[in-house]
């Protein structure tokens, strides 16, 4: 097989056009930015006959030009992405084949956006997201990786080769290299080349998304449970409880994160069982949270409360026990049939939750301090509601705006932390396809072979950027009402 | 004000004690000590030999006692070992036990010695801090003015096109952790992966910059750290600038007919820079993270590199020294930012 070029046969006549259009777009953009400082702003002028005219001048002209050039760039990119679906294999080169591999993701994205935009007025804050361009772009990038992770994890669709198989002769080969005859795989090329151990980089990157998409939101949810369960009473009651909890939170925050990781995530520490004990403490918070949440709401109707609480706490308790219970660690008492799953990277998970929880605590505490003086809290107190009811059913729902925004940002931050762990080779095996470890593998030969480290770096960057943009869009939209 | 600083100092010392105790406890856990004995003594030691090796060197004393000795509030141990040799914590090699002082800890200025580098911890930390200080100074010189300019430009006309483009730039930089931007910058500017350079403009390693820093070998590490912090500071500056620009006195100045550049420079800027000051100070702990990553990536053997070496090899006393310094940096910057905030903000200062 011939190696693939970046854009294949189609690129031969499309690339020059693309370069010219992008060049013009960049020039227009810079001109516009510079003119923005000096030229008069675009204004509307009312004519005597009752019509409005746009008084643009040079700035207006560059604005119009850059708008159309931007649309042209988008259209050309779409051609690159859509053409390979119709043309035979390899015609649009590596770019085309990558787009072709992501076909299920494109379809899922289009369906999601179409449905959401049609029903956006009925979907609350989520629907409002589709009013903001920034929010939509962010949501699109995030959902791209969520769908990728889902299709790779559930159906094994997008990856072209097994992410662990080493094919001799493909070590550090550049993108588009053809694999030898008889290699197992969906296509006869390594789309993004081979890494230091002759594994397919493209497959490793898409497989790595499963790890990040599964762990980062989950760890963030746990951090939020811990932060909320401790932050609400600290802000609501104040006093000694607040002083002690705030001191502890500041204590953890004063630790340089990397030092903490190096101290916690080592095989020796795992031997002592400290991560298991920490898991046992940290993971109990969701149970407390849901227990108190439901109890404070329904305690006036004991029968209903029991009917709801018993199954919820039963399931959560079982999940809790099977998460903390692991073979080969200090906490290992459950019989085999009750242990649902073993998390091999418990230590990574625990330390990420541990690092994030104090910040969430501080945010929740601050919000509670602000909200507890509101009239509806006073009204609830006058009604004789319990303290936990007020915290969880009066204050928390009113604090949701900032919390949702912070949740998105924090998933991004957790992704960065997971990448940091991988970058230092802490807690994850070097076989693991997660982005941090892959960057770490790639950086060792970075000056000679740059291509293995770049795809995971770009992937991580795009996911975190998407989450940041999403948070920005959400903040903008939630401030509007 | 005096009472406030005093209280903050008290909390700071308490925090420092707690943190060092936690580090001390974690590094002195059983498996860590066993590993230490095996790397320092003999890799094929029997369990009994490990126990006596540790007991002879004072590692099997109770944790609070060891911590007290390390801190310098308890007298250092003098142990007659099972092998007949008498060892004292405070005796330097070759010094008779009787001449050794009885207290030797952090408070006496004795930071112990590193088992990996075979050198005094204070010397190692001192030289490495100097190198990192050089890096940090360069980062600050790039990051702070850059971030403030971006923030002020974006914030002076909220919602304008300049604002939107600069805000997007700052979101992108905050979304790029150092290990990602570093890798991309190296690939783009220090290799021929993207651009066929005739001469490659920058060096992908900064090892040479330790002795002789120049633009070629120092630019990439500096810009890598600066970029990550820059976006955040710029966003904070923008937020405070937009807030100031809507204030009453700015409107008054505008109605008086003061020119726009003059409003920005004379009236708005000073008040808009109060909030970024605290943010810049609070960035130090994050910069510390960035420093560790960048020094590892660029092989610049500064403080962050020592942290990785010490933690990776469980070099207990070096790790403790490193954590004291980093915790100290974090706490002092927090203190400065609190005091500075009170000092800069006239509304709080007068009340």
Boltz contact constraints between the chains, C-beta under 6 A:
constraints:
  - contact:
      token1: [A, 36]
      token2: [B, 161]
      max_distance: 6.0
  - contact:
      token1: [A, 36]
      token2: [B, 162]
      max_distance: 6.0
  - contact:
      token1: [A, 251]
      token2: [B, 15]
      max_distance: 6.0
  - contact:
      token1: [A, 251]
      token2: [B, 18]
      max_distance: 6.0
  - contact:
      token1: [A, 254]
      token2: [B, 15]
      max_distance: 6.0
  - contact:
      token1: [A, 254]
      token2: [B, 327]
      max_distance: 6.0
  - contact:
      token1: [A, 254]
      token2: [B, 330]
      max_distance: 6.0
  - contact:
      token1: [A, 256]
      token2: [B, 288]
      max_distance: 6.0
  - contact:
      token1: [A, 256]
      token2: [B, 326]
      max_distance: 6.0
  - contact:
      token1: [A, 257]
      token2: [B, 289]
      max_distance: 6.0
  - contact:
      token1: [A, 258]
      token2: [B, 289]
      max_distance: 6.0
  - contact:
      token1: [A, 258]
      token2: [B, 292]
      max_distance: 6.0
  - contact:
      token1: [A, 259]
      token2: [B, 323]
      max_distance: 6.0
  - contact:
      token1: [A, 262]
      token2: [B, 311]
      max_distance: 6.0
  - contact:
      token1: [A, 263]
      token2: [B, 26]
      max_distance: 6.0
  - contact:
      token1: [A, 268]
      token2: [B, 31]
      max_distance: 6.0
  - contact:
      token1: [A, 268]
      token2: [B, 32]
      max_distance: 6.0
  - contact:
      token1: [A, 268]
      token2: [B, 35]
      max_distance: 6.0
  - contact:
      token1: [A, 271]
      token2: [B, 31]
      max_distance: 6.0
  - contact:
      token1: [A, 272]
      token2: [B, 29]
      max_distance: 6.0
  - contact:
      token1: [A, 272]
      token2: [B, 31]
      max_distance: 6.0
  - contact:
      token1: [A, 416]
      token2: [B, 177]
      max_distance: 6.0
  - contact:
      token1: [A, 423]
      token2: [B, 179]
      max_distance: 6.0
  - contact:
      token1: [A, 439]
      token2: [B, 179]
      max_distance: 6.0
  - contact:
      token1: [A, 443]
      token2: [B, 183]
      max_distance: 6.0
  - contact:
      token1: [A, 446]
      token2: [B, 186]
      max_distance: 6.0
  - contact:
      token1: [A, 447]
      token2: [B, 191]
      max_distance: 6.0
  - contact:
      token1: [A, 447]
      token2: [B, 204]
      max_distance: 6.0
  - contact:
      token1: [A, 450]
      token2: [B, 187]
      max_distance: 6.0
  - contact:
      token1: [A, 450]
      token2: [B, 191]
      max_distance: 6.0
  - contact:
      token1: [A, 450]
      token2: [B, 193]
      max_distance: 6.0
  - contact:
      token1: [A, 453]
      token2: [B, 183]
      max_distance: 6.0
  - contact:
      token1: [A, 454]
      token2: [B, 187]
      max_distance: 6.0
  - contact:
      token1: [A, 457]
      token2: [B, 180]
      max_distance: 6.0
  - contact:
      token1: [A, 457]
      token2: [B, 183]
      max_distance: 6.0
  - contact:
      token1: [A, 457]
      token2: [B, 184]
      max_distance: 6.0
  - contact:
      token1: [A, 460]
      token2: [B, 180]
      max_distance: 6.0
  - contact:
      token1: [A, 461]
      token2: [B, 176]
      max_distance: 6.0
  - contact:
      token1: [A, 461]
      token2: [B, 180]
      max_distance: 6.0
  - contact:
      token1: [A, 464]
      token2: [B, 175]
      max_distance: 6.0
  - contact:
      token1: [A, 465]
      token2: [B, 175]
      max_distance: 6.0
  - contact:
      token1: [A, 468]
      token2: [B, 171]
      max_distance: 6.0
  - contact:
      token1: [A, 468]
      token2: [B, 175]
      max_distance: 6.0
